[in-house]
Amino acid sequence: MYAFTFEAPSSTAAAAQLIAQGGKLLAGGQSLLPSMRLRLANPEKIVDLNGIAELAGVRREDNALVIGAMTRHADVAASADVRAAIPALADLAAHIGDRQVRARGTLGGSVANNDPAACYPSAVLGLGATVITNRREIAADDFFVGMYTTALEEGEIITAIRFPIPKRAVYLKFKQPASRFSLVGVFVAQTQAGVRVAVTGAASSVFRHAGLEAALNQSFTPQSAAAVRIDAGDLNSDIHASAAYRAHLISVQTQRAVEKLMATP
């Protein structure tokens, strides 16, 4: 690694001041530290968010769960509030990476990084969540811009994410066995406003599938999902899976998700 200074602020306001001076935020370190080891990133100042207590925790607010940005994957998975209100989110968190990753990785870090194959972005988009920062609130539909790109501005810090509690939801991931990232992950939610289908791992960024949503809003059955043609034109093709295979997985995973939800009381 290159030489750098290390700062450990105790408040979000102090962290904001430090990043305004050129600091790079450190949450769980699951993306930044490997990049530094490979010398793909060379921050001169690291601002560690791990000592800011106000950024962690889960609380219920009316018909929503507000989860702090520094809440670990393992804590989301184990939270009684999450398991009761949005079990799909707890299950998603329980299957991110391995035990070490879940013990250190954070909700806010994953969402801010917006890895094309990360799991959390599909829950944020699929549930129509709101990303809360130290400056404003950003709707999920406006947050994810492109590969490793979000609507966050320079110096903006995610403080929490507000997840509306759905009627029912499920996340199914077809994982790459070595990395445990998603080749294709599909989050299906029945919300007060209708069905939302968010897909991760298949393209340059998480996205909603309008065709599947329209079909499932008309008839919430696996057969309805199966009838939707999945266009492979804008999907990823690499050594792990072709675009056509990912298109097939989107259809199959959605059908299985609907079938699972139909069997849920």
C-alpha positions in Angstrom: 0.0 0.0 0.0 0.9 3.6 -0.3 1.4 5.9 2.7 -1.7 7.6 4.0 -3.1 9.4 7.1 -5.8 7.7 9.1 -8.7 9.7 10.7 -11.3 8.3 13.1 -14.0 10.9 13.7 -16.8 10.3 16.3 -19.6 12.1 14.4 -21.0 12.3 10.9 -20.4 16.1 10.9 -16.7 15.6 11.7 -16.4 12.9 9.0 -18.0 15.3 6.5 -15.4 18.0 7.3 -12.5 15.5 6.8 -13.8 14.3 3.4 -14.1 17.9 2.4 -10.4 18.0 2.9 -9.8 15.2 0.5 -10.4 12.2 2.7 -11.7 8.8 1.5 -14.4 7.1 3.4 -13.8 3.7 5.0 -16.9 1.7 6.0 -16.5 -2.1 6.1 -13.4 -2.1 3.9 -14.5 -4.9 1.7 -13.9 -2.9 -1.5 -11.5 -0.1 -0.6 -8.8 -2.2 1.2 -8.5 -4.8 -1.6 -8.2 -1.9 -4.1 -5.5 -0.4 -2.1 -3.6 -3.7 -1.8 -3.7 -4.0 -5.5 -2.6 -0.3 -5.8 -5.7 0.5 -7.8 -6.6 3.1 -5.2 -4.2 5.6 -3.5 -6.1 7.7 -1.0 -3.8 10.2 0.9 -6.3 10.3 3.8 -8.7 7.6 5.1 -11.7 8.6 7.1 -12.9 5.7 9.2 -16.6 5.6 9.9 -16.5 2.7 12.3 -16.4 4.9 15.5 -19.6 6.8 14.6 -22.3 5.2 16.8 -25.1 7.2 15.2 -24.6 5.4 11.9 -25.5 1.9 13.1 -28.6 0.2 14.2 -32.1 -0.8 13.1 -35.3 1.0 14.1 -39.0 0.9 13.2 -40.6 4.1 11.9 -44.3 3.7 11.1 -44.5 1.2 8.2 -40.8 1.2 7.5 -37.5 0.0 8.8 -34.6 2.5 9.0 -31.2 0.8 9.0 -28.1 2.7 9.7 -25.4 2.8 7.0 -22.8 1.2 9.2 -24.9 -1.7 10.2 -23.0 -4.9 9.4 -24.5 -7.6 7.1 -24.5 -10.0 10.0 -26.4 -7.6 12.2 -29.1 -7.1 9.5 -29.4 -10.8 9.2 -29.7 -11.4 12.9 -32.0 -8.4 13.7 -35.4 -9.5 15.1 -37.0 -6.4 13.6 -35.7 -7.1 10.1 -36.6 -10.8 10.4 -40.1 -10.0 11.5 -40.9 -7.1 9.1 -38.8 -7.9 6.0 -37.6 -11.5 6.2 -36.4 -11.3 2.6 -33.9 -8.6 3.6 -32.6 -10.6 6.5 -32.2 -13.6 4.3 -30.4 -11.6 1.6 -27.9 -10.3 4.2 -27.4 -13.8 5.6 -26.1 -15.0 2.3 -23.7 -12.2 1.3 -20.2 -13.4 0.8 -18.8 -15.5 3.7 -18.9 -15.2 7.5 -15.9 -12.8 7.5 -17.4 -10.5 4.9 -20.7 -10.5 6.8 -18.9 -9.6 10.0 -17.3 -6.5 8.5 -19.2 -5.4 5.4 -21.9 -2.7 5.9 -25.2 -1.8 4.3 -24.1 1.7 3.4 -20.7 0.7 2.0 -22.3 -1.8 -0.3 -25.0 0.6 -1.6 -22.5 3.5 -2.0 -20.1 1.2 -4.0 -22.9 -0.1 -6.2 -21.0 -3.2 -7.5 -22.9 -4.5 -10.5 -23.3 -7.9 -8.8 -23.9 -6.8 -5.2 -27.0 -8.0 -3.4 -28.2 -5.0 -1.3 -28.9 -2.7 -4.3 -31.6 -5.1 -5.5 -33.3 -4.8 -2.1 -33.1 -1.1 -2.0 -34.5 -0.8 -5.6 -36.9 -3.7 -5.2 -38.5 -2.3 -2.0 -38.5 1.3 -3.3 -36.3 2.4 -0.4 -35.0 5.8 0.4 -31.3 6.5 0.8 -30.8 9.1 3.5 -27.6 11.1 3.5 -26.1 13.9 5.6 -27.6 16.3 3.1 -30.8 14.9 1.6 -33.0 11.9 0.9 -32.8 10.1 -2.5 -35.4 7.7 -3.8 -34.0 4.3 -4.9 -35.2 4.9 -8.5 -33.0 8.0 -8.7 -30.0 6.6 -6.8 -28.3 3.9 -8.9 -26.8 5.6 -12.0 -24.4 3.1 -13.5 -21.5 0.8 -12.9 -20.0 1.7 -9.5 -21.8 5.0 -9.9 -24.6 6.5 -7.8 -26.3 9.9 -7.3 -24.1 10.7 -4.3 -22.3 14.0 -4.7 -18.8 14.8 -3.6 -18.5 14.7 0.2 -22.0 13.2 0.7 -22.3 10.4 3.3 -25.0 7.8 3.5 -26.3 7.8 7.0 -29.2 5.3 6.8 -31.7 3.6 4.4 -35.4 3.6 4.9 -37.1 0.4 3.7 -40.9 0.4 3.3 -42.3 -2.8 4.7 -43.8 -4.8 1.8 -46.8 -7.1 1.8 -44.4 -9.9 0.8 -40.9 -10.1 -0.8 -38.2 -12.6 -1.7 -34.7 -12.5 -3.0 -33.2 -15.4 -5.0 -29.6 -15.4 -6.0 -27.8 -17.6 -8.5 -24.3 -17.1 -7.3 -20.8 -17.3 -8.8 -19.4 -20.1 -6.6 -16.0 -18.6 -6.0 -16.8 -15.0 -5.2 -20.4 -15.6 -4.0 -21.5 -12.5 -5.9 -24.6 -12.8 -8.0 -24.5 -14.1 -11.6 -28.1 -13.0 -11.4 -30.1 -12.0 -8.3 -33.8 -11.2 -8.5 -35.7 -9.3 -5.7 -39.5 -9.5 -6.1 -41.7 -7.4 -3.8 -45.4 -7.0 -3.5 -45.7 -3.4 -2.3 -48.7 -1.1 -1.6 -48.0 0.4 -5.0 -47.7 -2.9 -6.9 -45.1 -5.4 -7.8 -41.5 -4.4 -8.1 -38.8 -6.6 -9.7 -35.1 -5.6 -9.3 -32.3 -7.5 -10.9 -28.6 -7.5 -10.0 -25.6 -9.2 -11.5 -27.0 -9.2 -15.0 -26.0 -5.8 -16.2 -23.7 -2.9 -15.5 -25.9 -1.8 -12.6 -29.0 -3.0 -10.7 -32.2 -2.3 -12.6 -36.0 -2.8 -12.5 -37.5 -5.0 -15.2 -40.6 -3.2 -16.4 -41.9 -6.1 -18.5 -41.9 -8.5 -15.5 -43.5 -5.9 -13.3 -46.3 -5.2 -15.8 -47.0 -8.9 -16.2 -47.0 -9.7 -12.5 -49.1 -6.8 -11.7 -51.7 -8.2 -14.1 -51.4 -11.8 -12.9 -49.1 -12.8 -10.1 -48.2 -16.3 -11.3 -45.0 -18.1 -12.4 -46.7 -18.6 -15.8 -47.1 -14.9 -16.2 -43.4 -14.3 -15.5 -42.5 -17.1 -17.9 -44.4 -15.4 -20.7 -42.2 -12.3 -20.6 -39.4 -12.1 -23.1 -36.1 -11.1 -21.5 -33.9 -9.1 -23.9 -30.2 -10.1 -23.6 -29.0 -7.1 -25.6 -27.9 -5.0 -22.7 -26.9 -7.8 -20.3 -23.3 -8.8 -19.2 -21.4 -11.5 -21.0 -18.2 -12.7 -19.5 -16.2 -15.9 -18.6 -18.8 -16.8 -16.0 -22.0 -16.5 -18.1 -23.2 -15.3 -21.5 -25.8 -12.6 -21.8 -28.3 -15.2 -23.1 -27.7 -17.3 -20.0 -28.2 -14.4 -17.7 -31.5 -13.5 -19.5 -32.6 -17.1 -19.0 -31.7 -16.9 -15.3 -33.7 -13.6 -14.8 -36.8 -15.5 -16.1 -36.2 -18.6 -14.1 -35.3 -16.8 -10.8 -38.4 -14.6 -11.2 -40.6 -17.6 -11.7 -39.2 -19.3 -8.7 -39.5 -16.1 -6.6 -43.2 -15.8 -7.5 -43.8 -19.5 -6.8 -42.1 -19.1 -3.4 -44.2 -16.0 -2.5 -47.4 -17.7 -3.6 -46.6 -20.5 -1.1 -46.0 -17.9 1.7 -49.0 -17.4 4.0 
